[in-house]
Amino acid sequence: MAIRTQMTYQVAIVPSATRTRVLVSDGPDELLRAILPPASRLHVRAVVTFLEGLSLWLNAKLHVVLCADARAEHSLGLTDELGVGVRSLFFDVEVRDRAIRRRRGRRIRGIGDFVDVRQLRLVVDDA
């Protein structure tokens, strides 16, 4: 089996009071969707163990994006006391505030539609 050298697998985790949503993707392709119990009902190491197992299954280091508010972040075991995402042999965690949305850049008008060119830029940004 070939060993991947880049973190192409992304795991998005969105915890809430009623559930924890998980989306695993490989570039533009979705591999797994899950709705799991809320963090308040989980074992202390449940999420970390899940991510370690998934990393071993995929034979790759995972890029984890935790989309959470300050209350939910620390209870999953994916952040330190300051709210910074943890790093391990199996995964790196990036914390994003649920309220902050990615800003769409300004676009120049007047000389045609550049949708295909913008799509190429998105591929390069995600790599």
NUVO-198793 format. One record per atom (N, C-alpha, C, CB): residue number from 0; residue in three letters; atom name; x, y, z. Coordinates in pm, whole numbers, always signed. Glycine has a CB too. Layout:
<recs>
NUM; ALA; CA; X; Y; Z
...
</recs>
This chain:
<recs>
0; MET; N; +85; -118; +0
0; MET; CA; +0; +0; +0
0; MET; C; +89; +124; +0
0; MET; CB; -96; +0; +122
1; ALA; N; +55; +219; -84
1; ALA; CA; +133; +343; -93
1; ALA; C; +104; +432; +28
1; ALA; CB; +100; +419; -224
2; ILE; N; +208; +497; +76
2; ILE; CA; +193; +588; +190
2; ILE; C; +178; +729; +137
2; ILE; CB; +314; +578; +286
3; ARG; N; +76; +798; +184
3; ARG; CA; +53; +937; +142
3; ARG; C; +150; +1028; +215
3; ARG; CB; -93; +980; +169
4; THR; N; +199; +1128; +144
4; THR; CA; +292; +1221; +207
4; THR; C; +226; +1352; +244
4; THR; CB; +408; +1247; +115
5; GLN; N; +107; +1381; +189
5; GLN; CA; +37; +1505; +219
5; GLN; C; -88; +1476; +301
5; GLN; CB; +1; +1581; +90
6; MET; N; -134; +1578; +376
6; MET; CA; -259; +1566; +447
6; MET; C; -372; +1600; +351
6; MET; CB; -263; +1658; +573
7; THR; N; -424; +1500; +281
7; THR; CA; -533; +1526; +189
7; THR; C; -668; +1499; +253
7; THR; CB; -517; +1443; +64
8; TYR; N; -669; +1422; +360
8; TYR; CA; -795; +1392; +428
8; TYR; C; -828; +1504; +525
8; TYR; CB; -787; +1256; +501
9; GLN; N; -950; +1552; +515
9; GLN; CA; -997; +1657; +606
9; GLN; C; -1117; +1604; +683
9; GLN; CB; -1033; +1787; +528
10; VAL; N; -1116; +1628; +813
10; VAL; CA; -1226; +1588; +899
10; VAL; C; -1284; +1713; +961
10; VAL; CB; -1180; +1486; +1009
11; ALA; N; -1409; +1742; +930
11; ALA; CA; -1478; +1858; +988
11; ALA; C; -1567; +1806; +1101
11; ALA; CB; -1563; +1936; +880
12; ILE; N; -1552; +1866; +1218
12; ILE; CA; -1631; +1826; +1335
12; ILE; C; -1707; +1949; +1385
12; ILE; CB; -1541; +1766; +1449
13; VAL; N; -1839; +1933; +1396
13; VAL; CA; -1925; +2043; +1442
13; VAL; C; -2007; +1993; +1560
13; VAL; CB; -2018; +2095; +1326
14; PRO; N; -1961; +2021; +1683
14; PRO; CA; -2037; +1977; +1801
14; PRO; C; -2148; +2076; +1835
14; PRO; CB; -1943; +1960; +1921
15; SER; N; -2254; +2025; +1894
15; SER; CA; -2362; +2110; +1945
15; SER; C; -2418; +2045; +2071
15; SER; CB; -2474; +2132; +1838
16; ALA; N; -2516; +2106; +2130
16; ALA; CA; -2575; +2053; +2253
16; ALA; C; -2652; +1923; +2230
16; ALA; CB; -2668; +2157; +2314
17; THR; N; -2699; +1900; +2107
17; THR; CA; -2781; +1782; +2079
17; THR; C; -2712; +1674; +1997
17; THR; CB; -2904; +1825; +2009
18; ARG; N; -2603; +1710; +1926
18; ARG; CA; -2536; +1613; +1841
18; ARG; C; -2397; +1662; +1804
18; ARG; CB; -2618; +1586; +1715
19; THR; N; -2318; +1571; +1747
19; THR; CA; -2187; +1606; +1692
19; THR; C; -2186; +1557; +1548
19; THR; CB; -2069; +1542; +1776
20; ARG; N; -2171; +1651; +1453
20; ARG; CA; -2167; +1613; +1312
20; ARG; C; -2023; +1601; +1266
20; ARG; CB; -2243; +1716; +1225
21; VAL; N; -1996; +1496; +1187
21; VAL; CA; -1861; +1469; +1137
21; VAL; C; -1870; +1447; +986
21; VAL; CB; -1798; +1344; +1208
22; LEU; N; -1779; +1514; +914
22; LEU; CA; -1769; +1495; +769
22; LEU; C; -1623; +1468; +736
22; LEU; CB; -1824; +1621; +690
23; VAL; N; -1596; +1355; +673
23; VAL; CA; -1461; +1319; +631
23; VAL; C; -1456; +1329; +479
23; VAL; CB; -1421; +1175; +681
24; SER; N; -1356; +1402; +429
24; SER; CA; -1343; +1417; +284
24; SER; C; -1198; +1397; +241
24; SER; CB; -1394; +1555; +240
25; ASP; N; -1186; +1356; +116
25; ASP; CA; -1056; +1341; +51
25; ASP; C; -1059; +1436; -67
25; ASP; CB; -1027; +1191; +6
26; GLY; N; -1003; +1556; -48
26; GLY; CA; -1015; +1659; -150
26; GLY; C; -1161; +1696; -167
26; GLY; CB; -954; +1612; -285
27; PRO; N; -1214; +1692; -288
27; PRO; CA; -1354; +1727; -310
27; PRO; C; -1451; +1612; -282
27; PRO; CB; -1373; +1775; -451
28; ASP; N; -1399; +1492; -257
28; ASP; CA; -1484; +1374; -239
28; ASP; C; -1516; +1348; -93
28; ASP; CB; -1417; +1252; -300
29; GLU; N; -1644; +1327; -63
29; GLU; CA; -1686; +1291; +72
29; GLU; C; -1667; +1141; +91
29; GLU; CB; -1833; +1331; +97
30; LEU; N; -1608; +1104; +205
30; LEU; CA; -1588; +963; +236
30; LEU; C; -1683; +914; +344
30; LEU; CB; -1445; +939; +279
31; LEU; N; -1719; +1003; +436
31; LEU; CA; -1798; +962; +552
31; LEU; C; -1876; +1081; +606
31; LEU; CB; -1709; +901; +662
32; ARG; N; -2002; +1056; +639
32; ARG; CA; -2084; +1152; +712
32; ARG; C; -2139; +1081; +834
32; ARG; CB; -2200; +1210; +623
33; ALA; N; -2139; +1149; +947
33; ALA; CA; -2191; +1087; +1069
33; ALA; C; -2256; +1190; +1158
33; ALA; CB; -2079; +1014; +1144
34; ILE; N; -2363; +1149; +1223
34; ILE; CA; -2425; +1227; +1330
34; ILE; C; -2412; +1143; +1455
34; ILE; CB; -2577; +1264; +1297
35; LEU; N; -2332; +1192; +1549
35; LEU; CA; -2298; +1119; +1671
35; LEU; C; -2357; +1189; +1793
35; LEU; CB; -2146; +1105; +1685
36; PRO; N; -2355; +1124; +1908
36; PRO; CA; -2407; +1187; +2030
36; PRO; C; -2330; +1315; +2064
36; PRO; CB; -2401; +1089; +2148
37; PRO; N; -2392; +1401; +2144
37; PRO; CA; -2324; +1526; +2183
37; PRO; C; -2203; +1498; +2271
37; PRO; CB; -2420; +1618; +2256
38; ALA; N; -2112; +1594; +2274
38; ALA; CA; -1987; +1580; +2350
38; ALA; C; -2013; +1557; +2498
38; ALA; CB; -1900; +1703; +2333
39; SER; N; -2122; +1608; +2551
39; SER; CA; -2151; +1594; +2694
39; SER; C; -2174; +1448; +2733
39; SER; CB; -2274; +1676; +2731
40; ARG; N; -2206; +1362; +2637
40; ARG; CA; -2232; +1220; +2666
40; ARG; C; -2117; +1129; +2626
40; ARG; CB; -2358; +1175; +2595
41; LEU; N; -2004; +1186; +2584
41; LEU; CA; -1892; +1106; +2535
41; LEU; C; -1789; +1079; +2644
41; LEU; CB; -1827; +1176; +2419
42; HIS; N; -1715; +971; +2626
42; HIS; CA; -1599; +943; +2710
42; HIS; C; -1495; +1051; +2682
42; HIS; CB; -1541; +799; +2683
43; VAL; N; -1409; +1080; +2777
43; VAL; CA; -1310; +1186; +2766
43; VAL; C; -1221; +1170; +2642
43; VAL; CB; -1223; +1189; +2892
44; ARG; N; -1185; +1046; +2609
44; ARG; CA; -1095; +1023; +2496
44; ARG; C; -1166; +975; +2370
44; ARG; CB; -991; +922; +2535
45; ALA; N; -1297; +979; +2364
45; ALA; CA; -1372; +923; +2252
45; ALA; C; -1334; +986; +2119
45; ALA; CB; -1520; +940; +2275
46; VAL; N; -1331; +1117; +2111
46; VAL; CA; -1303; +1185; +1984
46; VAL; C; -1158; +1162; +1942
46; VAL; CB; -1333; +1336; +1995
47; VAL; N; -1066; +1173; +2035
47; VAL; CA; -924; +1151; +2003
47; VAL; C; -902; +1008; +1954
47; VAL; CB; -835; +1180; +2127
48; THR; N; -963; +911; +2021
48; THR; CA; -948; +771; +1981
48; THR; C; -1011; +747; +1843
48; THR; CB; -1011; +679; +2086
49; PHE; N; -1127; +808; +1818
49; PHE; CA; -1192; +799; +1687
49; PHE; C; -1099; +851; +1577
49; PHE; CB; -1325; +877; +1687
50; LEU; N; -1039; +967; +1599
50; LEU; CA; -951; +1027; +1498
50; LEU; C; -823; +945; +1479
50; LEU; CB; -915; +1171; +1538
51; GLU; N; -768; +892; +1587
51; GLU; CA; -649; +808; +1575
51; GLU; C; -680; +682; +1494
51; GLU; CB; -596; +769; +1715
52; GLY; N; -795; +619; +1522
52; GLY; CA; -835; +500; +1447
52; GLY; C; -860; +531; +1300
52; GLY; CB; -960; +439; +1508
53; LEU; N; -925; +644; +1273
53; LEU; CA; -951; +684; +1135
53; LEU; C; -820; +711; +1060
53; LEU; CB; -1041; +810; +1132
54; SER; N; -726; +773; +1127
54; SER; CA; -595; +798; +1068
54; SER; C; -524; +667; +1033
54; SER; CB; -508; +882; +1163
55; LEU; N; -531; +570; +1123
55; LEU; CA; -471; +440; +1095
55; LEU; C; -542; +369; +981
55; LEU; CB; -473; +352; +1221
56; TRP; N; -675; +379; +979
56; TRP; CA; -753; +314; +872
56; TRP; C; -715; +372; +735
56; TRP; CB; -905; +332; +898
57; LEU; N; -702; +505; +729
57; LEU; CA; -671; +572; +603
57; LEU; C; -522; +576; +573
57; LEU; CB; -726; +712; +604
58; ASN; N; -441; +536; +671
58; ASN; CA; -296; +536; +657
58; ASN; C; -243; +675; +621
58; ASN; CB; -253; +434; +551
59; ALA; N; -296; +777; +689
59; ALA; CA; -256; +915; +661
59; ALA; C; -282; +1002; +782
59; ALA; CB; -332; +969; +538
60; LYS; N; -207; +1110; +790
60; LYS; CA; -231; +1211; +893
60; LYS; C; -352; +1293; +852
60; LYS; CB; -106; +1302; +914
61; LEU; N; -439; +1325; +945
61; LEU; CA; -564; +1395; +916
61; LEU; C; -553; +1543; +947
61; LEU; CB; -679; +1334; +995
62; HIS; N; -621; +1624; +867
62; HIS; CA; -637; +1766; +896
62; HIS; C; -777; +1781; +953
62; HIS; CB; -614; +1858; +767
63; VAL; N; -786; +1814; +1082
63; VAL; CA; -915; +1824; +1150
63; VAL; C; -952; +1970; +1166
63; VAL; CB; -912; +1753; +1287
64; VAL; N; -1074; +2005; +1124
64; VAL; CA; -1126; +2139; +1141
64; VAL; C; -1238; +2129; +1243
64; VAL; CB; -1176; +2200; +1004
65; LEU; N; -1216; +2189; +1359
65; LEU; CA; -1315; +2191; +1466
65; LEU; C; -1390; +2322; +1460
65; LEU; CB; -1249; +2170; +1606
66; CYS; N; -1516; +2315; +1428
66; CYS; CA; -1598; +2435; +1418
66; CYS; C; -1683; +2441; +1544
66; CYS; CB; -1688; +2433; +1288
67; ALA; N; -1639; +2523; +1639
67; ALA; CA; -1704; +2519; +1770
67; ALA; C; -1698; +2654; +1839
67; ALA; CB; -1641; +2414; +1857
68; ASP; N; -1781; +2668; +1940
68; ASP; CA; -1772; +2784; +2027
68; ASP; C; -1685; +2748; +2146
68; ASP; CB; -1914; +2832; +2073
69; ALA; N; -1655; +2844; +2229
69; ALA; CA; -1561; +2825; +2340
69; ALA; C; -1607; +2718; +2438
69; ALA; CB; -1540; +2955; +2413
70; ARG; N; -1737; +2702; +2457
70; ARG; CA; -1787; +2604; +2554
70; ARG; C; -1763; +2461; +2508
70; ARG; CB; -1936; +2626; +2578
71; ALA; N; -1780; +2436; +2379
71; ALA; CA; -1772; +2299; +2329
71; ALA; C; -1630; +2255; +2296
71; ALA; CB; -1857; +2285; +2207
72; GLU; N; -1541; +2349; +2270
72; GLU; CA; -1406; +2317; +2223
72; GLU; C; -1331; +2223; +2317
72; GLU; CB; -1327; +2444; +2205
73; HIS; N; -1316; +2263; +2441
73; HIS; CA; -1228; +2191; +2533
73; HIS; C; -1283; +2055; +2572
73; HIS; CB; -1205; +2275; +2657
74; SER; N; -1414; +2039; +2571
74; SER; CA; -1474; +1913; +2615
74; SER; C; -1445; +1797; +2519
74; SER; CB; -1623; +1929; +2630
75; LEU; N; -1405; +1824; +2397
75; LEU; CA; -1375; +1717; +2302
75; LEU; C; -1232; +1666; +2313
75; LEU; CB; -1400; +1767; +2161
76; GLY; N; -1146; +1737; +2383
76; GLY; CA; -1007; +1695; +2397
76; GLY; C; -922; +1729; +2276
76; GLY; CB; -1001; +1550; +2422
77; LEU; N; -971; +1817; +2189
77; LEU; CA; -896; +1853; +2068
77; LEU; C; -828; +1988; +2078
77; LEU; CB; -988; +1852; +1950
78; THR; N; -843; +2055; +2192
78; THR; CA; -778; +2185; +2214
78; THR; C; -707; +2185; +2348
78; THR; CB; -881; +2300; +2206
79; ASP; N; -611; +2277; +2360
79; ASP; CA; -546; +2293; +2490
79; ASP; C; -627; +2393; +2573
79; ASP; CB; -398; +2342; +2474
80; GLU; N; -573; +2432; +2688
80; GLU; CA; -644; +2521; +2779
80; GLU; C; -668; +2660; +2720
80; GLU; CB; -567; +2534; +2907
81; LEU; N; -587; +2698; +2621
81; LEU; CA; -603; +2829; +2558
81; LEU; C; -695; +2825; +2436
81; LEU; CB; -468; +2883; +2517
82; GLY; N; -747; +2708; +2402
82; GLY; CA; -835; +2695; +2287
82; GLY; C; -763; +2674; +2156
82; GLY; CB; -919; +2815; +2276
83; VAL; N; -633; +2645; +2162
83; VAL; CA; -554; +2620; +2041
83; VAL; C; -563; +2471; +2007
83; VAL; CB; -404; +2664; +2062
84; GLY; N; -579; +2439; +1879
84; GLY; CA; -590; +2300; +1837
84; GLY; C; -466; +2220; +1867
84; GLY; CB; -620; +2293; +1691
85; VAL; N; -486; +2096; +1909
85; VAL; CA; -373; +2008; +1942
85; VAL; C; -316; +1948; +1815
85; VAL; CB; -416; +1898; +2039
86; ARG; N; -192; +1900; +1827
86; ARG; CA; -124; +1831; +1717
86; ARG; C; -78; +1697; +1769
86; ARG; CB; -4; +1915; +1660
87; SER; N; -86; +1598; +1684
87; SER; CA; -39; +1466; +1724
87; SER; C; +21; +1396; +1602
87; SER; CB; -154; +1381; +1785
88; LEU; N; +67; +1278; +1623
88; LEU; CA; +122; +1197; +1515
88; LEU; C; +14; +1164; +1412
88; LEU; CB; +182; +1069; +1570
89; PHE; N; -112; +1158; +1456
89; PHE; CA; -222; +1114; +1371
89; PHE; C; -303; +1227; +1308
89; PHE; CB; -313; +1029; +1450
90; PHE; N; -304; +1344; +1371
90; PHE; CA; -386; +1453; +1320
90; PHE; C; -340; +1588; +1373
90; PHE; CB; -532; +1431; +1357
91; ASP; N; -376; +1694; +1299
91; ASP; CA; -357; +1833; +1342
91; ASP; C; -495; +1895; +1346
91; ASP; CB; -260; +1912; +1246
92; VAL; N; -521; +1975; +1450
92; VAL; CA; -652; +2037; +1467
92; VAL; C; -642; +2187; +1443
92; VAL; CB; -708; +2008; +1608
93; GLU; N; -733; +2237; +1361
93; GLU; CA; -749; +2380; +1339
93; GLU; C; -886; +2418; +1394
93; GLU; CB; -736; +2417; +1186
94; VAL; N; -890; +2518; +1480
94; VAL; CA; -1015; +2560; +1542
94; VAL; C; -1069; +2681; +1466
94; VAL; CB; -995; +2594; +1692
95; ARG; N; -1194; +2670; +1426
95; ARG; CA; -1261; +2782; +1359
95; ARG; C; -1385; +2818; +1437
95; ARG; CB; -1297; +2746; +1212
96; ASP; N; -1405; +2947; +1455
96; ASP; CA; -1523; +2996; +1524
96; ASP; C; -1645; +2975; +1435
96; ASP; CB; -1508; +3146; +1563
97; ARG; N; -1749; +2921; +1493
97; ARG; CA; -1870; +2892; +1417
97; ARG; C; -1933; +3017; +1358
97; ARG; CB; -1970; +2820; +1504
98; ALA; N; -1919; +3131; +1426
98; ALA; CA; -1984; +3255; +1382
98; ALA; C; -1911; +3323; +1267
98; ALA; CB; -1994; +3350; +1498
99; ILE; N; -1782; +3291; +1248
99; ILE; CA; -1704; +3358; +1144
99; ILE; C; -1717; +3282; +1013
99; ILE; CB; -1556; +3370; +1185
100; ARG; N; -1754; +3351; +910
100; ARG; CA; -1766; +3293; +777
100; ARG; C; -1652; +3342; +689
100; ARG; CB; -1904; +3327; +714
101; ARG; N; -1614; +3260; +594
101; ARG; CA; -1509; +3298; +500
101; ARG; C; -1560; +3412; +413
101; ARG; CB; -1464; +3177; +412
102; ARG; N; -1483; +3520; +407
102; ARG; CA; -1523; +3637; +331
102; ARG; C; -1500; +3614; +182
102; ARG; CB; -1448; +3761; +378
103; ARG; N; -1600; +3647; +106
103; ARG; CA; -1585; +3640; -40
103; ARG; C; -1509; +3763; -86
103; ARG; CB; -1724; +3630; -110
104; GLY; N; -1406; +3742; -163
104; GLY; CA; -1323; +3853; -209
104; GLY; C; -1395; +3943; -308
104; GLY; CB; -1197; +3799; -273
105; ARG; N; -1343; +4064; -323
105; ARG; CA; -1398; +4156; -422
105; ARG; C; -1370; +4104; -562
105; ARG; CB; -1341; +4298; -405
106; ARG; N; -1462; +4127; -651
106; ARG; CA; -1445; +4082; -788
106; ARG; C; -1450; +4200; -883
106; ARG; CB; -1554; +3980; -826
107; ILE; N; -1366; +4194; -984
107; ILE; CA; -1364; +4298; -1088
107; ILE; C; -1473; +4266; -1188
107; ILE; CB; -1222; +4307; -1158
108; ARG; N; -1549; +4364; -1224
108; ARG; CA; -1659; +4344; -1319
108; ARG; C; -1622; +4400; -1456
108; ARG; CB; -1788; +4412; -1266
109; GLY; N; -1687; +4347; -1559
109; GLY; CA; -1679; +4411; -1688
109; GLY; C; -1614; +4335; -1802
109; GLY; CB; -1610; +4532; -1672
110; ILE; N; -1531; +4232; -1776
110; ILE; CA; -1466; +4167; -1891
110; ILE; C; -1498; +4017; -1897
110; ILE; CB; -1315; +4187; -1885
111; GLY; N; -1615; +3979; -1857
111; GLY; CA; -1654; +3840; -1871
111; GLY; C; -1656; +3764; -1739
111; GLY; CB; -1563; +3772; -1966
112; ASP; N; -1700; +3640; -1751
112; ASP; CA; -1714; +3553; -1635
112; ASP; C; -1589; +3466; -1621
112; ASP; CB; -1841; +3464; -1648
113; PHE; N; -1527; +3468; -1504
113; PHE; CA; -1405; +3393; -1479
113; PHE; C; -1428; +3275; -1385
113; PHE; CB; -1298; +3486; -1421
114; VAL; N; -1548; +3214; -1391
114; VAL; CA; -1582; +3104; -1300
114; VAL; C; -1481; +2991; -1311
114; VAL; CB; -1722; +3052; -1330
115; ASP; N; -1444; +2952; -1432
115; ASP; CA; -1350; +2842; -1449
115; ASP; C; -1212; +2874; -1391
115; ASP; CB; -1337; +2808; -1596
116; VAL; N; -1170; +2997; -1402
116; VAL; CA; -1039; +3037; -1348
116; VAL; C; -1045; +3039; -1195
116; VAL; CB; -998; +3176; -1402
117; ARG; N; -1156; +3089; -1138
117; ARG; CA; -1170; +3089; -992
117; ARG; C; -1172; +2947; -938
117; ARG; CB; -1299; +3163; -950
118; GLN; N; -1233; +2853; -1008
118; GLN; CA; -1235; +2713; -966
118; GLN; C; -1094; +2656; -961
118; GLN; CB; -1323; +2629; -1060
119; LEU; N; -1010; +2692; -1056
119; LEU; CA; -871; +2649; -1053
119; LEU; C; -800; +2702; -930
119; LEU; CB; -798; +2695; -1178
120; ARG; N; -828; +2828; -895
120; ARG; CA; -768; +2887; -776
120; ARG; C; -810; +2813; -651
120; ARG; CB; -805; +3034; -765
121; LEU; N; -936; +2769; -643
121; LEU; CA; -983; +2694; -527
121; LEU; C; -910; +2562; -512
121; LEU; CB; -1133; +2670; -536
122; VAL; N; -882; +2497; -624
122; VAL; CA; -808; +2371; -620
122; VAL; C; -669; +2394; -565
122; VAL; CB; -800; +2307; -760
123; VAL; N; -602; +2500; -608
123; VAL; CA; -468; +2531; -560
123; VAL; C; -471; +2568; -412
123; VAL; CB; -408; +2645; -643
124; ASP; N; -570; +2647; -367
124; ASP; CA; -580; +2686; -226
124; ASP; C; -603; +2568; -135
124; ASP; CB; -692; +2786; -208
125; ASP; N; -680; +2468; -180
125; ASP; CA; -711; +2352; -96
125; ASP; C; -597; +2254; -88
125; ASP; CB; -833; +2283; -149
126; ALA; N; -504; +2259; -182
126; ALA; CA; -395; +2162; -184
126; ALA; C; -295; +2186; -75
126; ALA; CB; -325; +2165; -316
</recs>
